Amino acid sequence: MGRIKAVVASSRGPSAENLQMIQGFDFAKWLKNMVTEKGFVVVKMDVEGTEFDPVPRLFDMGAICLVDELFLECHYNRWKSCCPGKSPPKYLNTYGQCIYLFSSLRENRVLVRQ
């Protein structure tokens, strides 16, 4: 699906001309409306680098307690090969930030797997 963050003008990357608008939704709100604490909820989250937005929202909305198990792919600034001698970062978050995200989930008693 790609990223939902704003595109920065670049000669190497996507431009505003080839972007498509998609309708999003509030996952935390949806979860609270659709699930009760009696349900068993397994979430697989692969949101292409935007995981630092919906995870805190789950906490803020009180929806994280409805998640029994979370499979989370955390994207960080690994270097990708694009051109000889050049390796631009694909994501802005660091590996340390991913570790912190997983640690904070576990500290809050969320069963999370990478």
C-alpha positions as CSV (number, residue, x, y, z in Angstrom):
1,M,0.0,0.0,0.0
2,G,2.9,2.4,0.6
3,R,3.5,5.2,3.0
4,I,0.9,7.6,4.2
5,K,3.3,10.3,5.2
6,A,3.8,13.4,3.0
7,V,6.2,13.0,0.1
8,V,9.3,15.1,0.1
9,A,10.4,16.3,-3.4
10,S,13.3,14.2,-4.6
11,S,14.8,13.2,-7.9
12,R,15.0,9.6,-6.7
13,G,11.6,9.1,-5.1
14,P,7.9,9.4,-5.8
15,S,6.5,12.7,-6.7
16,A,3.2,14.4,-5.9
17,E,1.9,13.7,-9.5
18,N,1.8,9.9,-9.1
19,L,0.2,9.9,-5.6
20,Q,-3.3,8.5,-5.0
21,M,-5.6,9.5,-2.2
22,I,-6.9,6.7,-0.1
23,Q,-9.5,6.7,2.6
24,G,-8.1,5.8,6.0
25,F,-9.8,4.9,9.2
26,D,-9.2,5.2,13.0
27,F,-8.2,1.6,13.9
28,A,-8.3,2.2,17.6
29,K,-11.8,3.6,17.4
30,W,-12.9,0.8,15.1
31,L,-11.4,-1.8,17.5
32,K,-13.3,-0.3,20.5
33,N,-16.6,-0.4,18.6
34,M,-16.2,-3.9,17.2
35,V,-14.6,-5.9,20.0
36,T,-15.3,-6.7,23.6
37,E,-12.9,-7.8,26.3
38,K,-14.4,-11.3,26.1
39,G,-13.1,-11.6,22.5
40,F,-9.7,-12.9,21.5
41,V,-8.0,-10.4,19.2
42,V,-4.8,-11.0,17.3
43,V,-3.4,-8.1,15.3
44,K,-0.9,-8.2,12.5
45,M,0.4,-4.7,11.9
46,D,2.6,-3.9,8.9
47,V,2.0,-0.3,8.2
48,E,5.1,0.6,6.3
49,G,6.9,2.8,8.7
50,T,3.9,4.5,10.3
51,E,3.7,2.2,13.3
52,F,4.8,5.0,15.6
53,D,1.4,6.6,15.0
54,P,-1.3,3.9,15.5
55,V,0.4,2.1,18.5
56,P,0.4,5.2,20.8
57,R,-3.2,5.9,19.6
58,L,-4.2,2.4,20.8
59,F,-2.9,3.4,24.2
60,D,-4.5,6.8,24.2
61,M,-8.0,5.4,23.2
62,G,-7.7,2.6,25.8
63,A,-8.0,0.0,22.9
64,I,-4.7,-1.7,23.6
65,C,-6.2,-3.8,26.4
66,L,-8.5,-5.4,23.7
67,V,-5.5,-6.8,21.9
68,D,-4.4,-10.2,23.1
69,E,-1.5,-10.7,20.8
70,L,0.2,-8.2,18.5
71,F,2.5,-9.2,15.6
72,L,4.3,-5.9,14.7
73,E,6.7,-5.2,11.9
74,C,8.7,-2.2,12.9
75,H,10.4,-0.4,10.0
76,Y,13.6,1.5,10.6
77,N,16.3,3.3,8.7
78,R,18.0,0.3,7.2
79,W,19.9,1.2,4.1
80,K,18.5,0.1,0.7
81,S,20.5,-0.2,-2.4
82,C,19.4,2.1,-5.2
83,C,22.4,3.3,-7.1
84,P,26.1,2.5,-7.1
85,G,27.7,4.4,-4.2
86,K,24.4,5.8,-2.9
87,S,22.2,4.3,-0.2
88,P,19.5,6.7,1.0
89,P,17.5,5.7,4.1
90,K,14.0,4.4,3.4
91,Y,12.5,5.1,6.9
92,L,13.3,7.9,9.4
93,N,13.0,5.8,12.6
94,T,16.0,4.1,14.1
95,Y,16.4,0.5,15.2
96,G,16.7,1.8,18.8
97,Q,13.3,3.5,18.4
98,C,11.8,0.1,17.3
99,I,13.4,-1.6,20.3
100,Y,11.9,1.1,22.6
101,L,8.5,0.6,21.0
102,F,8.6,-3.2,21.6
103,S,9.9,-2.7,25.1
104,S,7.2,-0.2,26.0
105,L,4.5,-2.5,24.7
106,R,5.9,-5.4,26.7
107,E,6.2,-3.2,29.8
108,N,2.5,-2.5,29.4
109,R,1.8,-6.2,29.4
110,V,1.1,-6.5,25.6
111,L,2.1,-9.8,24.1
112,V,4.0,-8.5,21.1
113,R,6.1,-10.4,18.5
114,Q,8.3,-9.0,15.8
